[in-house]
Amino acid sequence: MEIERKFKVKTLPAQYSAFPHSMIEQAYLCTNPVVRIRRQDSQYYLTYKSKGLLEREEYNLPLTEEAYTHLLTKADGLILTKTRYRIPLSSPGDVPALTAELDVFAKDYEGLMLVEVEFPTKEDALAFVPPDWFGEDVTFSGEYQNSRLSKERQINW
């Protein structure tokens, strides 16, 4: 089960680029239910996600580069590209230990920045107080789900 909140980014945090990051390319084979393929650095995955906004089931299966390349030709919609920065939000030893996953988009969504935080429980997610650099909470709108972004550009950020 994935429990996550998503926000637009108001301002980039100081020295965000110094944090660990990955280059991500992803595409959708289906958006209802969500079936996604992703290249994250040199790893490849097929992901199934159930319906939902705050909570949903998620299953990841490894792919080979060849399988990913083959499936990419079958993508429905835009291929999303972004750099994901992993920024700790809690001090070592804090429970739960939280990490902000800052996505800085490129190509079709150049300039779009979103941040997600995953939680161990729904209660933790609902009690979360975001840092100042987070902007509008878009968790419950669904408008900024990557599967929706993969459709032709429908939003202005």
C-alpha positions in Angstrom: 0.0 0.0 0.0 1.3 3.4 -1.0 0.3 6.3 1.3 1.5 9.6 -0.1 0.8 13.3 -0.2 1.7 15.5 -3.1 2.4 19.2 -3.3 3.3 21.8 -5.8 6.6 23.5 -5.0 6.5 27.1 -3.9 10.3 27.6 -3.8 13.2 25.2 -4.2 14.9 24.3 -1.0 18.4 25.6 -0.4 21.1 23.4 -2.0 18.5 20.8 -3.2 20.9 19.7 -6.0 23.4 18.5 -3.4 21.0 15.7 -2.3 20.9 12.2 -3.8 19.0 12.2 -7.1 17.9 10.0 -10.0 17.1 10.6 -13.6 13.6 9.2 -14.4 11.8 8.5 -17.6 8.4 7.0 -17.4 5.5 6.3 -19.7 2.0 4.8 -19.3 0.7 1.8 -21.1 -2.7 2.3 -19.4 -4.1 4.9 -17.0 -7.2 3.0 -15.8 -5.9 1.0 -14.0 -2.4 2.6 -14.0 0.2 0.5 -15.7 3.5 2.4 -15.9 7.0 1.6 -17.1 9.9 3.5 -15.7 13.6 3.9 -16.2 15.3 5.2 -13.1 19.0 5.7 -13.8 20.0 2.2 -15.0 17.0 0.3 -13.5 13.8 -0.6 -15.2 10.3 -1.3 -13.7 6.8 -2.1 -14.6 4.3 -0.7 -12.0 0.6 -1.3 -11.4 -1.3 1.2 -9.3 -4.9 0.9 -8.2 -7.3 3.8 -8.0 -6.9 6.3 -5.2 -5.4 9.6 -4.2 -4.0 9.4 -0.7 -3.9 5.6 -0.5 -3.5 3.0 -3.2 -2.0 -0.3 -4.0 1.3 -0.3 -5.9 3.2 -3.3 -7.3 6.6 -3.0 -8.9 8.2 -5.6 -11.1 11.7 -5.5 -12.5 12.2 -5.2 -16.3 15.2 -5.6 -18.5 16.4 -2.7 -20.7 15.2 -4.6 -23.8 11.7 -5.1 -22.3 11.5 -1.5 -21.3 12.6 -0.3 -24.7 10.0 -2.5 -26.4 7.2 -1.4 -24.1 8.1 2.3 -24.5 7.0 2.1 -28.1 3.5 1.2 -26.8 3.2 4.2 -24.5 -0.1 5.9 -24.5 0.6 9.7 -24.3 3.6 11.7 -23.3 6.8 10.2 -22.0 7.6 12.1 -18.7 11.2 13.0 -17.8 12.3 14.4 -14.5 15.0 14.5 -11.9 14.0 13.3 -8.5 15.9 14.6 -5.5 15.5 12.8 -2.2 15.6 15.3 0.7 15.4 14.2 4.3 12.6 15.9 6.2 13.4 14.4 9.6 16.4 13.9 11.8 18.1 10.5 12.1 16.1 8.4 14.6 12.8 10.2 14.0 9.8 7.9 13.6 8.6 8.0 11.1 11.6 9.0 9.0 10.3 11.1 6.2 11.8 12.0 2.8 10.7 14.6 0.3 10.9 13.3 -3.2 11.3 16.5 -5.2 10.5 16.0 -8.9 11.9 18.7 -11.3 10.3 18.0 -14.7 11.9 18.4 -18.1 10.8 18.4 -21.7 7.0 18.7 -22.0 6.7 19.9 -18.4 9.8 22.0 -18.1 9.4 24.2 -15.1 6.9 22.0 -13.3 8.1 21.0 -9.8 6.2 18.7 -7.5 7.1 17.1 -4.2 5.8 13.8 -2.7 6.1 12.4 0.8 5.3 8.7 1.6 4.0 7.7 5.0 3.7 4.5 7.0 0.0 5.2 7.9 -2.9 7.3 6.8 -2.9 9.0 10.2 0.7 10.1 9.7 -0.1 11.5 6.3 -3.1 13.5 7.5 -1.1 14.9 10.5 1.9 16.0 8.3 2.8 19.7 8.4 4.7 20.5 5.3 7.9 22.7 5.4 7.7 26.3 4.1 9.1 25.4 0.6 6.1 23.2 -0.1 3.3 24.9 -2.0 -0.3 23.9 -2.6 -1.4 20.5 -1.5 -2.7 18.7 -4.6 -3.0 15.2 -3.1 -6.8 15.1 -3.4 -7.3 16.8 -6.7 -5.6 14.1 -8.8 -4.8 16.8 -11.3 -1.0 16.3 -10.8 -0.9 12.5 -10.8 1.8 11.5 -13.3 -0.7 9.3 -15.2 -2.8 12.4 -15.8 0.3 14.4 -16.8 1.1 11.8 -19.4 -2.0 12.7 -21.3 -1.6 15.7 -23.6 -0.7 18.8 -21.6 -3.8 19.6 -19.7 -2.6 21.8 -17.0 -0.9 25.1 -16.6 1.3 25.4 -13.6 
